[in-house]
């Protein structure tokens, strides 16, 4: 093997290693979360970046259970929502602007989960129809304001293409629109988004202090 051939092979191996390294996502840096070790979480009603006015409260009904299953005490979301409304904060946008020290003083949560709803509901085109939920979230230390963890996920329910050419696609789109108006898929998609972001390998939220301990076999 001559010198030029060896250089060419070495160059190819280096390029392959660089591509492979760039393709893999590094594990999340959990130092802040581990240092804070929060035991309780209060979920603020989400900011709504969509036109679907019901999205924040539909989503809010899906988040307590997966957080509790991760091992955290979750303050009852309905109680927190009512508490804030009774104190002059009628909308989720206003609730998201409450200073952290006030949240810690009045509620006593170790951490606050803020959620943004970026896409929500049925999307209709001429020949297609799909439902989508896209959310991003961040967990913040209620005492210091430090970011403890964050993540995002998007989930799409796409019925897929239908046979029969253009007419078939049009019929399918109309049928999906009718079904979508009768049965709202967004709660199911929100649960799937929560599952994705909270339990993503090396990126999801770490288990809390109340997580069940598996019995060794």
N, C-alpha and C positions, 0 to 999 in steps of 0.2 A: 504493500500500500504506500503510494507516494505521499509527499508532504502536503500537496494541494488537496488530495482526497481526504486526508485526515482533518485538515482545516474545515473542509466542507461538512464532514460528518459532525465535527464538534459544534460548528455553527448551527446545524439543524437541531442537535440535542439541546443546545442552550435556548433556541427559539421555542422549542416544544415545552421546555420547563417553564419559560416565562408565560406562555399562553395558558398552561395548566394552572400556574400560580395565580394569574389574574382572574381565571374563571371561578375559583373557589372563594367563597365569602369568609373572611376571618371571623372567629367567634366573637360574640358581643363582649364588651368590657364591663364586667359585673362588679368592679371594685366598689363603686359608690353604693350599689344596692346591698352588697354584702356588709359594708361598713355601717350602713343605716339600719339594716335588719328590721324593716317595718313589719308590724304585726297586724295593723288595721289600715283599711283603705276606704276613703270616701270618694264616690264617683260623682263628679259634677255633670249635670245634664249637658249633652254634647253641643258643641257649636255646629250649626247647620249651614253648610256651604251649598245646599241644593234648594230647589224650589218646592220640595215636598215638606209641607209644614208639619206633618205628623212624624217625620223621621226621628227627631231626638227622643221622643217618648216611646216609640216602638223599639228603637235601639236600646234604650235604657232598660227595657224589660228583659233584655237578653244577656246582660253583662255580669250580673251579680253571681249567678251560678258558676260560671267558669272561673271567676276569681276566687270564690269560696273553695272550689275543687282544687285550686292551686295551693290552698292552705292559708288563706288570709281571712280575717274577719272583715266583712263588707257592711258598712252602715246601710240600713234600709234605704233604697234609692227614693222611694215615695215619701218617706219621712223627711229626708234631706231636701227634696224638691219643695214640699209644703213649707218647711222651716224657712227656706230662702224666700219663697213667695210672701210669707207672712211678715218678712222683714224688708219688704220693699223691693224685691228683685223678681219681677214677673216673668222674665224671659231667660232662656239659657245663655244668651249672649251677655246679659248683665251678671248672671251667676258666675260666668267664667272670669269676670274681672274683680271678684272679691279678693282682697289681699290674703295671702297665705297665713299671716299671723292671726287674722280674724277667724279663718277656718279652724286653725289649731286651737285658738282660745275658746271658741264657742262649740266646736264639735269634738275636738280632741283626737282626731285621726292622726296616725303617724305619717301617712302619705295620701296624696291627692291624685286621682286619675283624671286627666283631661283627655277628651276625645273630640276629634274633628270628623264630621261626616262629609265626605268629598263627593260621593256619588250615591244615589239611592233611587231605586224604583225601576220601572219599565222604560226601556228605550225602544222607540218605534222608528223603523225606516220603511221605505216603500215595500220592500219584499222580505223584511226580517223583523223580528221582535225578540228582545232579550232583556232579562232582569239583571240588575247589577247593584252590589253594595261595595263601597270602598271607604275604609276608615283608617285613620291614623290616631295613635294614642301615645301619651307620655305619662309616666309616673314620677311625681315630684315629692321630695321630702317636705312635709308641711312645716317643719321647724326651721330648715335652712334654705329652702328653695332649690336645693341641688337636684339636678336631673338624675333619677335612679335607673330608669329604663325607658325605652321607647320602641315603637314598632308600627308597622302598617300592613294592611292586607286588602286585596280586592278579590271578590268572588262574583262570578258571572254564571247565570243560568241561561244557556243557549239551547233552544230546542233543536238546532241544527237545520241543515237544508232539507227540503222536501222534494220528492220526485214530481214529475209532471211539468218540468220547465217553468216558465215565468208564471203561468196560471197557477200551477201547484204552489209556487212560493208565495204568491199573493193570497191564495186561500189559506195557507199555513199561517201567514202573518196575521190575517184577520182572526183566525181561530185562536191564535196565541194571545191576541189583544183581548178577545172576549174572555178567555180563561183568566188572563191577568186581572181583568176588572172584577172578576168574581172571587178569585183566590189570590191573596197577596202573598208573594213569595219572599218578600223582604225580611220578615222575621227569621225564616229558615236560612237565608243567605247571611244575615247578620250573625247568627250563631256560628255558621261555617267560617266567617271572617274572624270572629273571636277565637275560635279553635285554631285557626291558622296562625294568627299573630301571637297568641299567648303560648303556644306549644311548638313553635318553630324550632327545629334542632339548632342548638348553639346560638339562638337569637331570641327565643321566647322568654317569658317571665319565669324567673327561678321559683321553685316551690317555697311557700311560706312556712311559718312555724307550726301551723295547724294541719299541714298536709299529712294524710294517713301514711303510716309506715307499713311497708309491705313485710309480711311474715316470711322469713327465709324458709325454703323447703329443705 
